[in-house]
Amino acid sequence: MSDTVLEVRGLTVAFPHRKGETTAISDVGFDLKLGETTCFVGESGSGKSVTARAVLNIVEPAVIKSGAINLVDVAAGQRIELSGLDPDGADIRAVRGARIAMIFQEPMSSLSPVHTIGQQIIEAILLHQDVTAAEAREKAIDALRAVHIANPEEAIDRYPFEYSGGMRQRAMIAMALGCEPDILIADEPTTALDVTTQAEILKLLKGLQESRDMAVMFITHDMGVVAEIADQVVVMLHGSVVETGPVDTVFHAPQHAYTKKLLKASMGLDEAPHGRNGAGSDEVLIETSGLSLTFPTKKKIRKGATGGVRALNDVSIELRRGEILGIVGESGSGKTTLARVLMGRFQPQEGDAVYHTRDGAVKDLTHKSGFRDGQVYREMRMIFQDPYGSLNPRMTVEQIIGEPLLVNGLLKGAELKKRVGALLERVGLPASAMERYPHAFSGGQRQRIGIARAIALDPRVIIADEATSALDGSIRAQILDLLLTLRDELDLAILFIAHDIGVVRYFCDRVAVMHKGSVVETGTAIQICDSPQEPYTQRLISAVPIPDPRKRHLVA
Amino acid sequence: MPLTTPANSPDGRIGDVQDTPDVPAFEADPRIDHSHGTESQWQLIRRRFARHRLAVVSLWVLGAFVLVALFAGFVAPNDPGDVKARYTYAPPQALHFIDRSQDGWSFRPYVYGYSVEIEPEALRRTFVIDEEKKIYLSFFKRGWEYKLFGLIPTDIHLLAPERSRDPFYLFGADRLGRDMFSRLVYGTQISLSVGLVGVVMSLVLGVIIGGAAGYFGGWFDAATQRAIEFLRSLPTIPLWMGLAAAMPSDWSPLQTYFAITLILSFLGWTELARVVRGRFLALNGEDYVAAARYDGCSHFRVIVRHMVPAFTSHIITAASLAVPAMILAETALSFLGLGLQAPVISWGVLLQEAQNIRTLATAPWLLLPGAAIVISVLAMNFIGDGLRDAADPYAK
């Protein structure tokens, strides 16, 4: 059965401002059918979320300029046109939550922290259904059971902070399903979750959709997720729909060049790897052994008080010259802590970490004294995750890239300017970009500026902490390729911290898998990704979505 | 100028997809205008500030106050300390610019003179504006001598009666027949500068102490926070009274003036220190600050080059909102007779004259310094609001 439950035609939404208006989406049209999952895919800013919000008629401060959104009540044979309704009126509110429900990306901030999970679900049920409070509670417990929350009778009275991220997203789904809607809009519901949790949520959504015969509008930027769950795919670019079709056609016979580009950049596990697959050199630059770090939970009153979070547990790694070492793990596995220890931000309680400098000296990275003369910072540079927060908004690009050269007294004046221009061209930006401020650049361009700053001092090691996770697929691929090129040209060793197995497989030579502060497995990228040995690694790899609808394995 | 990203992957890597004509470069979204980007933060703030109508008007008003304060002697037609018993409680005169006479009209500013009547029952002298007597005024007239900026002796005034013996009381006269307008002009000098100097001093204290507390943290932070809490828990008026009483009575007015600003800023820095500390704490977590440290910057350079520019706008805002508080505090102190004393003229000292309800009934113009306070404090608050909105990148 495939009854159309929502018809969208010629939808145009614009943000008005002082100088006219900016069109966010124009002439968007699609159908949602009961029992089908329609994935909306596109990079950030392509108008996916605006489309979802327009369906619920909550686009403020933007306005729906034109177009029709017809909600069909299949059983009663009625149609309601949503875009013409008053956004604050009773008619549209009867639709929101009851007929069309929505779940969001961030499970942390979409639940109220001061109410229990139960109160929040019951409120939604009481708003839309004519039931008593006791019946609503029963329904809420059923909803929690339906999303596989263990022991729902007790869990209903817990607060969101007592839930893990995955449980919170389940609770959000339970809330959305409380009124048995026809349409579920899921706006990047798994983006903030770890891969293993993502796999569980995807499976849950697919199962619920089939058992309840709902239409699901699923927004994502991850082609792997699309391939796993979609029936229909809508590809968006710059606010317009460029391609629609059944998932198999879109993946195996894409029409539009942009779809092809997205697919090519999707970086699945069967992409040809570009790492060197093994250590190239014998020269060890960074060496740690038995590194352990515990963050005390409470201030130590008595010396030697135990307890606390063990962020690093007996970590031993080696980074050799010219090698890209990937550190993979889920959130909380200690990979960022490891990077911070190496950069002298935290001092470990046990273990050794040394850096072998260019002139053969050995620097101890476990004590602040090892960093005092600045030599470590000149040879070991950092690329940050957030391309927006890592560049000083008050400085021009020239000042940002020139800063390390200037403060180390290497260059100044016209020579500095020339070098900055050369560095910019090296990372694929025009030298004229140096006069601008960071706010004029997109995320990918900012990350290039960050890379230019990192290589300005001619370093030997670059620590890249999730350097590509904030970027869209095609931009991420370009940045990875830039780093590969720079590695070859400058003989850089890169410590690459990532949670995305596809990226690691494509980009790294060797990989260390971290779990709960320990390194559980080390090996070449191909070994780890294609034939993992440890159970945890196997679990991690099997949860990675494959960007090919013919190889579905997460949702059976 | 659009920024295009050249392909940089030689051997068929996945980022290496050539842009086809129907797919523009991914980073060049046609819906967004990318032609800007060379404007600094300050230019952006200035543009947003210019959009805040009320703040811009307030800026002009405050600018006028500052000009008046700077050129007080030039603006004031009479010596503010000049006692004229004949004109005790003389009412304000209206200023006329167009002189109509039998043979047409001419541009010639004048005011009407006074005639004195004696009320038969109370035997009280009352002033009546005498429309027969015209006192003609002229621009850039030589009058009483003063020192411009306290340095250059001169006697030129913006507007003064042609015959210097004639009365010219735009805002009326006080109980000693002194010109309220001239006194108000001189009061502006003291009141504004108490506010500004006081805030500059608290700013220095606040930025240094709050900055150190926020940047280094630890025991210093804990100690300053407790000190700030202690200072803020003291009831201000008794404290002022105590400090004012502790001031030696033989101090010159100038010494008292400095002591008063010191006292005010000694209590005023706490607020600013908290703002600065908060900003430092927030900025310490920023990646670009970490990047600056990894670039090899010293503590001093990290603070001065990377952190302070990030919150100067906040500091200016906090300061511009603190100035009116200082002015009000000075006024309150002087009004209570604890702050500045005659012969120093400040708005608060002038308002002291208006403490008596009976004098107010006969000479309501003695309240005019209050209007000056209201206008200047409002203007500064509006400017502060405008700056805050302009400095906030998330404002509409």
Chai-1 contact restraints between the chains, C-beta under 6 A:
chainA,res_idxA,chainB,res_idxB,connection_type,confidence,min_distance_angstrom,max_distance_angstrom,comment,restraint_id
A,T22,B,R31,contact,1.0,0.0,6.0,A-B,restraint_1
A,T23,B,R31,contact,1.0,0.0,6.0,A-B,restraint_2
A,H238,B,D29,contact,1.0,0.0,6.0,A-B,restraint_3
A,H238,B,P30,contact,1.0,0.0,6.0,A-B,restraint_4
A,G239,B,R31,contact,1.0,0.0,6.0,A-B,restraint_5
A,A257,B,T20,contact,1.0,0.0,6.0,A-B,restraint_6
A,A257,B,D22,contact,1.0,0.0,6.0,A-B,restraint_7
A,A257,B,V23,contact,1.0,0.0,6.0,A-B,restraint_8
A,Y258,B,V23,contact,1.0,0.0,6.0,A-B,restraint_9
A,K261,B,V17,contact,1.0,0.0,6.0,A-B,restraint_10
A,K264,B,I14,contact,1.0,0.0,6.0,A-B,restraint_11
A,K264,B,V17,contact,1.0,0.0,6.0,A-B,restraint_12
A,A265,B,I14,contact,1.0,0.0,6.0,A-B,restraint_13
A,H274,B,R13,contact,1.0,0.0,6.0,A-B,restraint_14
A,G374,B,G296,contact,1.0,0.0,6.0,A-B,restraint_15
A,Y377,B,Y294,contact,1.0,0.0,6.0,A-B,restraint_16
A,Y377,B,G296,contact,1.0,0.0,6.0,A-B,restraint_17
A,M382,B,Y294,contact,1.0,0.0,6.0,A-B,restraint_18
A,F384,B,D287,contact,1.0,0.0,6.0,A-B,restraint_19
A,D386,B,D287,contact,1.0,0.0,6.0,A-B,restraint_20
A,G389,B,E286,contact,1.0,0.0,6.0,A-B,restraint_21
A,G389,B,D287,contact,1.0,0.0,6.0,A-B,restraint_22
A,S390,B,D287,contact,1.0,0.0,6.0,A-B,restraint_23
A,S390,B,Y288,contact,1.0,0.0,6.0,A-B,restraint_24
A,S390,B,A291,contact,1.0,0.0,6.0,A-B,restraint_25
A,L391,B,Y288,contact,1.0,0.0,6.0,A-B,restraint_26
A,N392,B,Y288,contact,1.0,0.0,6.0,A-B,restraint_27
A,N392,B,H306,contact,1.0,0.0,6.0,A-B,restraint_28
A,R394,B,Q41,contact,1.0,0.0,6.0,A-B,restraint_29
A,R394,B,P309,contact,1.0,0.0,6.0,A-B,restraint_30
A,E403,B,D295,contact,1.0,0.0,6.0,A-B,restraint_31
A,P404,B,D295,contact,1.0,0.0,6.0,A-B,restraint_32
A,V407,B,D295,contact,1.0,0.0,6.0,A-B,restraint_33
A,V407,B,G296,contact,1.0,0.0,6.0,A-B,restraint_34
A,V407,B,C297,contact,1.0,0.0,6.0,A-B,restraint_35
A,N408,B,G296,contact,1.0,0.0,6.0,A-B,restraint_36
A,G428,B,T5,contact,1.0,0.0,6.0,A-B,restraint_37
A,G428,B,P6,contact,1.0,0.0,6.0,A-B,restraint_38
A,G428,B,N8,contact,1.0,0.0,6.0,A-B,restraint_39
A,E435,B,T38,contact,1.0,0.0,6.0,A-B,restraint_40
A,R436,B,G37,contact,1.0,0.0,6.0,A-B,restraint_41
A,R436,B,T38,contact,1.0,0.0,6.0,A-B,restraint_42
A,A440,B,G37,contact,1.0,0.0,6.0,A-B,restraint_43
A,S442,B,E27,contact,1.0,0.0,6.0,A-B,restraint_44
A,S474,B,F26,contact,1.0,0.0,6.0,A-B,restraint_45
A,A477,B,I14,contact,1.0,0.0,6.0,A-B,restraint_46
A,A477,B,G15,contact,1.0,0.0,6.0,A-B,restraint_47
A,Q478,B,G15,contact,1.0,0.0,6.0,A-B,restraint_48
A,D481,B,S9,contact,1.0,0.0,6.0,A-B,restraint_49
A,D481,B,R13,contact,1.0,0.0,6.0,A-B,restraint_50
A,D481,B,G15,contact,1.0,0.0,6.0,A-B,restraint_51
A,L482,B,N8,contact,1.0,0.0,6.0,A-B,restraint_52
A,T485,B,N8,contact,1.0,0.0,6.0,A-B,restraint_53
